[in-house]
Structure formats: structure tokens, C-alpha cells
Amino acid sequence: MKRLMSNLHEIGEIGKTEEGYNRIEFSREYFRAAETFLDKLKKLGLKAWIDEVGNVIGEKAGRYPELPYIIIGSHLDTVKNGGLYDGNLGVMCALECMELLAENETVTDHTIRIAAFNAEEGLRLGGTFGSIAVFGTGNIEKENNLEELPEVGLTMENIRNSKWEENKIGAYLELHIEQGDQLFKKGKTIGIVNGIVGIERYRIKINGESNHGGTTSMESRKDAVKTAGELITYMYSLCEKYPHPFVFTIGDIKISPACYNVIPEYAELFVEIRDMKRENIYSFIADIKEFSKRYKDTETEFIHVLEKYPYVLDENIRNIIEKVCIKNNISYMELSSGAGHDAMCVPEDKPAVMIFVPSENGISHNKMEFTSESDIEMGTLTMFETLLEMDKQI
Ligand SMILES: [Zn+2]
């Protein structure tokens, strides 16, 4: 544990400031951390390199080279003023698994690849950029901000060169902090993640008519904000129909022309819905579309901005994690992830799983992020034993 905690702080504190931890993708701090991590992999005798998009990869050959890789890891970049644990912890627990394999002189059947991904937070390039490049999934041209590529010194060629052979991808295992408060609130040590929620984003545009705010009677107004307000109330009440992890957010509201004495002719709501069940998201949208039709003085338009399908994590390996927890008397629960992760970039026909450890008070993307040493220890034990079992079973 001493070794793991020391690695966690050594690499995690690269880029630490008063305000938080800053290893923004492609920054000098990110690459300093990547180089430090690379050295550690090489010291362990692994074949290791930094690929063309800035991911750090290490490889420990297995007994049967024809078998596909088992991949373990997480990301090394942070948000602006992030915490010590997001991403970094998963990478250091994966490193600890490699240390334990070396220490015990264990030779696995499968080749194990350890990955510290770049640009998971995707502040410039869009989320999970590094893992999308490696796994070759998703529509990188559509979903990532590739116009930023020259800014970070990359070309499409670099992305293409970073892709792994698809038939070499065997399975993926990632440990991550929960970033929510379910484990903390319920006093559980391990979260067995059943999936990563899907996301839909809409811009709801409401068109009315502007007029004098003093002389136009309340009955004769075509007030876009009035419709927006009633729609907002309706949407929040509708949320009560759907259980967790369904979440709904209005992240921004625009009003025009935005003066005290002019009835707004225009309002726009930036809406995001997340859930594991696509049918819930669709029925929510259908309901609000129907509801909006009752407003005859204004016109409501729904612009579909983004759709990401829910990602289901592998049930067989989830069962392995559960057995490991029971065997070691570690408390656990099943949950889903409301946040996106590198795991969801693994091709859907390959098994991927995630282990969550508690975030104290559910805080993350903040320098106050905290996970206790004993939870980290149990998380690593669970991860290591799951890895050994995966090696036998996949
Ligand atoms: Zn993360």
C-alpha cells in the first residue's frame, strides 16, 4: 500500500496548485506525468511507450501470444482544478497490479496492457479522446472537436496510427472513483458498475413576439418566457416518474431581447437527460413535445444536439467481481455511472468492466476529492483478483 500511495501522490501532484490539480490534456504537466509514469513501467521491465496521441502504454507478455490483450488502466489528465483521484487512482491501481504480478513472478495466459489515457476529460478535443483513438470506436470526426487538433500538434494521421488491432482487444478492466455519493452514503466499499448512462441533449427554442412590457395586457401577450417557465415546471415534475440514475439538467437559458420593458420574443433551454434506459429518455422527450403543443401563442422547436447510447458493462465479469468481494468479505453494491469513462470506448462486443471506490461526500472534479486508503486497498485487491480470474475465464 505504501508503494501505491506514494505513486498516487508522486504522479498525481504533478501540476498541483493552490486551486487544485492541473494536468490538462496535452499540457506540459500532463506530459511530465506521462514521462514519469513511463519510467515506472520501464523499471518494471515492461515494453512501454507513449503513443502519437499522448497515451502511455505498457505491455507484459503473456504465456500465449495469440490470445488478445487484457487491458487495465484509466486516464492521467485532469479537468481544470481537479482532484488527486479522478483517473490517476485507476492508473496507479493498475500499476500496482503490474507490480504484484512482477513481485509474485506470475505469468498470465493473456498479454496484459496497461494504459494511462490522455484527454479523457476532453476539455479541448471532446471527451475520451485518447481511448477512442486506441479503440477506434465512435465517430471521432463527429463527436470530438477535431478543429483543435493543430492546436495540440496533431493530425488525423496520428489518430490513425494510435489505433490498436481490433482482434487483439480481449477485455478491459478499470477502477475509478465513483464521483457520486451512493457508495459513501450507503457505506459500501466497492461499486460494481453495471453500465454507463446514455446522454441526450436538446436545445428547446421557444418563439413568441416581443411587444411593449407596459402597454400590452397580460391576455394579449405572446411571451416566450411564460411558455419556457411552464415547460420547465412540467419537465421537473415529469422527472419524478423515473428512478435513479435518470437525471435531467437545464444547463443554460437564453432570453431575447432581455430588457426590463420588452416582452421576450425568444427563449432557449439547454437540456440534458441521462439514463441507462433509452426508452425512458425517449418517452420523456415525447411527453414534453406533446405538452409544448398546448401553447398556441408561441412556437416550440426541439433541436437534437447529441445522442450517446447507454453502455452496458459485461455481466460475466461483473459476477467475477462480486465473487471476489464475497470471498474477501468486502461490502459492495451494484450501480451505474452517470459520468462517461474510457471504458465506454471499448468496442461493444468486447467485455469491459469498471470497479468504483467511494468518493467522500460524493465530491469530484474538485481539489477536495478524497478516497480513504483502506477503500483504495480493498479496491486494488478486488481489481487484482478480478484480473487473475479474467485471465483464466475469458
Ligand atoms: Zn475520470
Residues whose N, C-alpha, C, O or C-beta is under 5 A from the ligand:
A	BS01	ZN	D86 G87
